[in-house]
Amino acid sequence: MLDVTKGSPADKAGLQAGDVITSFDGKEITEMRFLPRMVAETKIGKSISVTYWRNNASKTVQITVGELDESEDVADNEDQGGFHKKSKGKAATYESVMGMQVSGLTPKIREQLNLGDNQTGIAVMEVDHGSEAAKHGISPGDVILDINGTPVKSAEDLRKGFESARASGRKFALLKVFREKDTAFVTLPTSETKKGSKKDKDKEVDE
């Protein structure tokens, strides 16, 4: 999760920004975009178990789903961080690229990540559990600056970067990532590795 709404059921249960939700009410979450729908289908007041990954450990907490006050300001109208059930609101416009849910740097996201107006790139909002991005250390809140030396200004730029690398026969793409005031380089496979195949270790070099 990129953010947790202050005072929300998730906040009261101890969830934090950066936690990776792996199970909701006993159901495995393979892609974070499924979480809002699962919350919406849950009865208000129901106590459910939520399993999440933090600091290389899996933890489970009980959370009571609440109702979202329509006056509350939620980024992109998507309350993934609070486990409130909403009756109205459009879905967030995140785009999925190689197991990452990414977004352009909107004013709200810049505020959440403490980014300056001149910061470029795209923000990683969620990372699908079990994806190559998750395995190689990409986390919510990371800002992807470029791929293989080409600046990334949109999800389409990132997608084309992977496609170009695959077309040239490259098995890995090099991403320049900004996180917590530092810049790092992370290698990601240009294709999702099939279950059971040999995994290549990621390489991350701080700049």
Residue pairs with C-beta under 8 A, 6 or more apart in sequence:
1 10
1 15
1 16
1 17
1 18
1 19
1 20
1 21
1 80
1 81
1 126
1 140
2 17
2 75
2 80
2 81
2 109
2 112
2 123
2 125
2 126
2 140
2 141
3 17
3 75
3 81
3 112
4 10
4 11
4 15
4 16
4 17
4 81
4 82
5 11
5 72
5 74
5 79
5 81
5 82
5 84
8 66
8 79
8 81
8 82
8 83
8 84
9 63
9 64
9 65
9 66
9 82
9 83
9 84
10 50
10 63
10 81
10 82
10 83
11 82
12 63
13 50
13 61
13 62
13 63
14 61
15 50
15 52
15 61
15 63
15 81
16 54
17 81
17 140
17 141
18 54
18 139
18 140
18 141
19 52
19 53
19 54
20 52
20 53
20 54
20 127
20 129
20 134
20 140
21 29
21 32
21 35
21 50
21 51
21 52
21 129
22 28
22 29
22 51
22 52
22 53
22 58
22 129
23 29
23 49
23 50
23 51
23 60
24 35
24 38
24 39
24 48
24 50
25 38
25 42
25 46
25 48
25 49
25 50
26 48
26 49
27 38
28 129
29 35
29 38
29 129
30 128
30 129
30 130
31 96
31 99
31 128
31 129
32 80
32 101
32 125
32 126
32 127
32 128
32 129
33 94
33 96
33 101
33 126
35 80
36 78
36 79
36 80
36 91
36 92
39 65
39 79
39 80
39 83
39 84
39 85
40 85
40 86
42 48
42 65
42 85
43 65
44 65
44 66
44 67
44 85
45 64
45 65
45 66
46 64
46 65
47 62
47 63
47 64
48 62
48 63
48 64
48 65
49 60
49 61
49 62
49 63
50 60
50 61
50 62
50 63
50 83
51 58
51 59
51 60
52 58
52 59
52 60
52 61
53 59
53 129
63 83
65 83
65 84
65 85
66 82
66 83
66 84
66 85
67 84
67 85
67 87
68 74
68 79
68 82
68 84
68 85
68 86
68 87
70 87
70 88
72 84
74 82
74 89
75 92
75 108
75 109
75 112
76 92
76 93
76 94
76 103
76 106
76 108
77 89
77 90
77 91
77 92
78 89
78 91
78 92
78 94
79 86
79 89
80 92
80 126
92 103
92 125
93 103
94 101
94 102
94 103
94 125
94 126
95 101
95 102
95 103
95 155
96 102
96 128
97 155
97 158
97 159
97 162
98 131
98 132
98 133
98 158
98 162
98 188
98 192
99 127
99 128
99 131
99 132
99 133
99 134
99 192
100 124
100 126
100 127
100 128
100 131
100 133
100 138
101 124
101 125
101 126
101 127
101 128
102 122
102 123
102 124
102 125
102 144
102 155
102 158
103 109
103 122
103 123
103 125
103 155
104 122
104 123
104 153
104 154
104 155
105 115
105 119
105 120
105 121
105 122
105 123
105 143
109 115
109 123
109 125
110 116
110 117
110 119
113 123
113 141
113 143
115 143
119 143
119 178
120 145
120 151
120 153
121 143
121 144
121 145
121 146
121 151
121 152
121 153
121 178
122 143
122 144
122 152
122 153
122 154
122 155
122 157
122 158
123 141
123 142
123 143
123 144
124 133
124 138
124 139
124 140
124 141
124 142
124 143
124 144
125 140
126 140
127 133
127 134
127 138
127 139
127 140
128 134
131 192
132 188
132 189
132 192
132 193
133 188
135 199
135 202
136 186
136 187
136 188
136 189
136 202
136 204
137 186
137 202
137 204
138 175
138 177
138 186
138 188
139 179
141 179
141 180
142 177
142 178
142 179
143 177
143 178
143 179
144 152
144 158
144 175
144 176
144 177
145 151
145 152
145 175
145 176
145 177
145 178
145 183
146 152
146 175
146 176
147 157
147 158
147 161
147 162
147 165
147 173
147 174
147 175
147 176
148 161
148 164
148 165
148 173
148 174
149 174
150 157
150 161
151 157
152 158
152 161
161 173
162 173
162 190
165 172
165 173
165 190
166 190
166 191
170 190
171 189
171 190
171 191
171 200
172 187
172 188
172 189
172 190
172 200
173 187
173 188
173 189
173 190
174 185
174 186
174 187
175 185
175 186
175 187
175 188
176 183
176 184
176 185
176 207
177 183
177 184
177 185
177 186
182 206
182 207
183 206
183 207
184 204
184 205
184 206
184 207
185 203
185 204
185 205
185 207
186 202
186 203
186 204
187 202
187 203
187 204
188 202
189 200
193 199
